[in-house]
Amino acid sequence: MKEYTFHYGHGTKSFRLDESKVIKEVEMPQVAPLTDIKQAVLDAIYHPIGMGPIDQVVKPGDTITFICNDPTRVANSFDFMPVLVNEMNRLGVPDENMQIVFSLGTHRLMTQKEMAEGVGKEIGGRLKMFNSDCNVPSDFEYFGTTSRFTPVLINKHICHSDHVFLTGTIVHHYFSGYGGGRKAVLPGCAAMETVRHNHSFMMDPHAGLGKTTGNPVYEDQMEGVALWAKGRSVILFNAILDAEHRFLRMFAGDYIEAHHEACKFVDEVYGVPIPAQADITIASCGGYPKDINVYQMQKTMDNAVLATKQGGVVILLAECEEGSGSKVLEDTCRELKTADAIEAKLRERFLIGANKAYAITRLTKKAHFILVTSLDRDLAKDMLFDGAVDTVNDALQLAKTYVGEHPSYILMPTGSLTVPLYRP
């Protein structure tokens, strides 16, 4: 028997298994993390992809907007933002010519304290900072309509600067292909109706993890952002992190070309071949904030299902200290009660929040899900999870009622990042 310890919220959970029954531990390939963060940031912006060095682009007196991630996405903005801002100072851009907009998409608003913590207290005290609140129509400007009829409504705070930096990190995304890049703008700084219409394409079978060409969600986002970006200086600064939130690589430059190159690296470090699917997959989201709520936890569900046999069990370690993360998600599950009913309702009228109910419950057709969580037990049942328990051992006992006493296992200690690749 071997003991394993996985991240859970701000702490860990441990359990023991017969390691001879473990098919694979799905872990990222070993890539040495960057050691000199400041130099890595400067190297990226002075040797960018698809554009000239930053000192040939940014001129003294220019105005700059930085788009930064909200707390649900680990970006370590507090590490790179001081370097970027101070370098802009050196190039002749004073603090009063710079601002930060947090790309919330449809997520809750951030407090001033959270903003300052996100970018570092020094920068938070020097630059103006704004939330992009998708529910305030007067905050958005119209840039036309995509060929898929998505109205392109973008937050006014990112529309009137000489340069806009799209910052953040890149991971696989379960229906828009990859995070990062254009997502800082759409959905990050887009109005609710823009996000709602774009995300409705997640129902299309061509939408999916790691897919760009032919993916209607991704292509619609790219088209919408291009309408906004026309005639603008839009600069990408995206990083890729390891499971311990350390920087592995930084990419800067043209927001399309640099993102394409970064996604190739994402495939290399997050895609992990597996020899077979397991009866039971034990997955951790990777701890806080990846398991802050069910809304964020769902991304790990999609990855874990790839490692699991049809009708098998996923044991998911997800504290969910903020509950579900969406009242609409909860209400949709309680009202409609089945995965088929939720899908039918969403096809009839697509709603943000209800889409997450679909994303979660559709997976229950492929596997049984047992949560190790602090989530309310009745709420977990409403969302069609097969169990919600306190320990991994409790989850294992329940799982064996579905797959028998001698199951095989796959372990995913960083399930929100790693994508199991099974090719029979």
N, C-alpha and C positions, 0 to 999 in steps of 0.2 A: 504494500500500500504506500502511496506517495501523497504528501500534502501539497496542495496548491493554494495560492493566495491571490485573489483578484481584487481590483479596485471596486469600491462601492461607495457612492457619495463622496464624502470627504475622508473616508476611511477604507477598510478592506473587509473581505469575508474569506474565510478559509474552509477547505473541505478535503477529504481524502478519497482517493480512487485506486483501484487496481490498475496500475499503469500499463499492464499488458493489454488492457481493453481500450486504451486510448489510441485511436487511429492516427491522430495528428494534433499537435498544438499549433494553432494558426497564429504565427507571429511574423511581424515585419522582418524582411531581410536586414541583416546588420549593416547599417550605413553610419559612418562616423558623423556625429553632430558637429555643426560649426562651433568653433571656439572663440573667434573674435567677431562678435555680432556687429559692432560698429564698422569694421572693415568690410564685412560681408555686405552690409547695406550699401556702403559707398561703392564697392566693386559692382554691385548690381545696377546702380543708377548711372555709373560712369561707363559701364560696358553693357548697355541695354540691348534688347532684341528688337530689331525692326525700327529703330529710331536712333538719333544722335545722342551723344553724352549729355547729361542733364545740364551742364553749363552752357551748352549750345542751344538749349531749349528754353530754360528759365532765365529771364533777364531782370536786372535790378528794377524794383518798383512794381513787378508783376503781382497779380493777385492769385491766390491758390486756395483750393478747397481739398481737404483730405476726407475721403469716405472711409469710415472705420466700422469694424464689426461690433455687434451687440454682445452681451455676456453669454448668450447661448452658444456662441461659436468661439472656440479657443483660437486666438490669433497672436497673443503676446505683443499686442500693439504698444504696450508700455516699454518694450525693448527697442523697437525700431522707430517709433514716432519721434522721440527726442533726437535721434540721429538725423532723420529727414528734416525736421523743423530747423534744427541748428545749421544744417547744410544749406537750407534755403536762406537763412539769415546771412550766411557767408557769401551767398550769391547775390545779396542785395535786396532780399525780400524781408521786410520787417514783420514782427509778430502781428501788427494790426492789419496787415494785408492777407493774413491766413485765417482759416476757420476749419472746424471739424464738423462733419455731419455723420451721425450714426445711422447706419443702414438697417433699420429695424424690420423692414418688410411689413408684416402684419403682427409682429410681436409687440409685447407691452413696452411702454415708454421707460426709458432709463432715468434714474435720478441723477442730479448733478454729481453726487458722490460716486456713483457707478461710472459716470463718464470720466471723471478724473482718474479713478482707479484703472479704467480701461486703457487710457493713453499715457498714464503716469501723472502723478500730482503736479510735477513741474510744468509739463505741457498743458495740463488741465487748468492750471492757474494763469497761463499766458495767452491762450487762444480762445476765441469765441467757439462755443459748442452748441449743437442743435440736435434734437431728435427728428427723424423723418417719421411723422405721424400720418399713416395712410388714411386716417379717418377725418382729416381736415381738408376739405376740397379747395379752400382758398390758398393752401400751401403749394398747389401743383400747377404746372404749366403744360399746355397741350402741344405735342409735337407731331400730330398726325395719327394715322391708324395703320397697323401692319396688314399684310396681305391675308392674314388669318383674322382680321377684324378686331384685333386688340387695340383699344385706345391707349396711346402712349402719353400718360400723365406723369410728369417727373417733378420731384420736389424742387421748388424755386431756389433753394439754397445752393444747389449744385449747378445752377444754370447761368451764373453771371460772374464767373472767375476766368482768368486767363488760362489757368491749368486746373485740371481735376485729377487727383491721384486716387485710383481704385486700390485700396489696400485690403489685406486679409489673408486667409489661407485657403488652400485647395484640398478637398477630399472628393471622393466619389459621391454622387448624389443619386438617390434612388429613382428619380424620374426625369431630372434635367441633365443627366450625364455626369457633370462635374460642378463643384462649387467654384468660387472665386471668379475672377474676370468680370464679365458683364453683369453677374448677379449682384454686385455692389449697387448697381443702378436699378436693374429690373430683375428681381422684385425689391431689392433693398431700399431704394429711394423712390418707389412708385406708389401711386394711389391704389386704394383698395380695389377699385374696378379693374384697373390694369392687371393687378396680381390675380384677381379672381378669374379673369378671362384667360390669361396666360396659363395659369395652373390647371384650368379645365382640360387642357390637352394631356394631362397625366393619365387620363382614361384611355388614351390611344395606345394600342399595343406596340407602337414603335417608340414610345417614350420608355426610357429605362436607364439603369445604372451604367455609366461608362460609355453611353451612346451620344454621339453628336450628329453625324450625318443622318438625315432622315428622322431625327428626333424632333417632333413638332414643338415641344416645350423649349428646347434649346434654340432651335431655329427662329422661333417667334421672339425669344428674348434677344437674340443677336440682331434681328431686324429692328426691334423696338429701340434698342440701345443705339443702333446706327442712325436712326432718325434723330435722336437727341444729340449724338456725338458729331454730327455733320458740322464741319467748320470749327470744331473745338480741339484743344490740346488735351487729350485723355491719356494718362500715363498709368500703366499697371505697376503695382508693387505687391506681389503675392509670394508667400512663403509656404513651404511644406514642412510640417513638424513630425516628429516621431511620437511614439506612444507615451513618452514622458514629457511631451510638450517642448522638446528641444528642437531648435532649427536644424534642418537637414540641408536645405537649399533655398536660395532666394532668387526670384525672377522679376525682372523689371523691363519696361519698354512699351512697345505698341500693345494696346489692350487685347488685340486679337492674336497677333503672332506670338507674343510672349506667353499668353495663356495656353496656346497650342503646345508649345515646348514644355511648359510646366506640367501639363496633363500627361505627357509621355513619361515624365519622371514619377508622377503619381501612380501610374500603372505599374511601374517597376517596383516601387517600395510598398504599395498597399495590396497589390494582387498576389495571392498566395495559392499555389496549386495544392490540391488535396487528392490522395489516392482513391478515396471512396467517401460516400456520405455515411453519416452515423445514425444510430438509433436515437441517441441523445446528444444534443449540442449544448454545452454550457458556455454562455457568453456573458461577458461584462461589457457595458458601454464604455468602460474606461474611467468610470468615476465622474465626479462633478467637473464641468457642467453638462457633460454628455448625457447624464441621467437625471438632470434637474427636474424633468417632467416627462410625461408620456409622449408629448409632442416631439421632444428631442430623442427619446428612447427608441422611437419607431425606426429610425435609420439603422440601428443595430439589429432590429428584428429582420429587416430585409437582408442584411448580410448573413445572419445566422441561419436563415432558411436555406440558403445556398449550400450549407454544409450538412443539411438534415434530410434523411429519407422521407419520402411521402408518408404521412401518417406518424412520423416520429415526434420527438419532443424537443422543444427549445426551452432550456432553463436560463432565464435572463436576470442577471443581477443589475437592478436599477432602483435606486433609492426613491426617486421622484419626490424630492422634498417640497416641490411646488405643485404636487398633485398632477392633474392631467395637463395643465397648461392651456386649456381651452374649454370654456363653458359650452361653446357650440359643439365641440367634440363630444362632451358628456351628454348633452341633450339629444344629439343625433343618435347615439347608441341606445339611450334609454327609450327613446320614442320608437325607433324602428326595429331594434332587437335582433336582427339577423344580418349577416354579411350581404346576402342577396338583396334584401330590402334597402339597405344603405346604398348599395351600388345603383339600384334602380332609381332611387330618389335623387342621387347625385347626377345621374345622366339626364334626369328631367330638369334639375336646377342646380348648378354647381355653386357651392358656397365654401369659402375659406373656413376651416375648422371642421366642417363636415367632410372635406376631402381627406382630413387626417383620420377620421373615423373609417373611411373606406380603406385608406392605406394600411391601417392596423388590422381591421377585421378580414380583409381579403386574404391575409396570410394565415388566418386560422383554418382556411380550407386546405392548407398544405401541411400544417403541423400543429401539434398541441403546444400552447405556450403557458409556462408556469413562471410566475414572477417571484423573485426574492426581493422584497420591496417594503417600503413603509406606506405604500398607497392604500387608501381605504378599501377594505375587502369587498364591500358591496359595489363600489365603483369598478373595481377590477372585474367583477362578475358581469356587470353591465356592459363592459367593453369586450366581452366574450373571451377573456383569458380563462384558462382551465384551472388556475389556482393562483393564490397570492399568499406567500408564506414568509417566515422570518429568517430561515436558514437554508443553505444549499442542501443539507442533509434531509430536511423536510421535503424539499423539492424533488430530490432523488427518489425518495420513497413513493411519492405521488407519481412520478414519471414512470416508475416500473409497473404501475397498474395499466399503463398503455402499451409498453414495449416488452414486458417480461422481466425476469430476474437477472438475465445475463446480457445486458445491452453493450453495444459498442459506443464509444464517446469521441467527439471532437471538442477541443477546448479553444475558446476564443477570448483571451484576456483583454484584447483591445478591439472588441467587436464593432465599434463605430467606425474604425479606420480600415481594418483588414477585410478584403473581399475574397472569400474562398472560391477557387477556380476548379471545378470538377468537370472533366471532359471524358465521359465513358468511352 
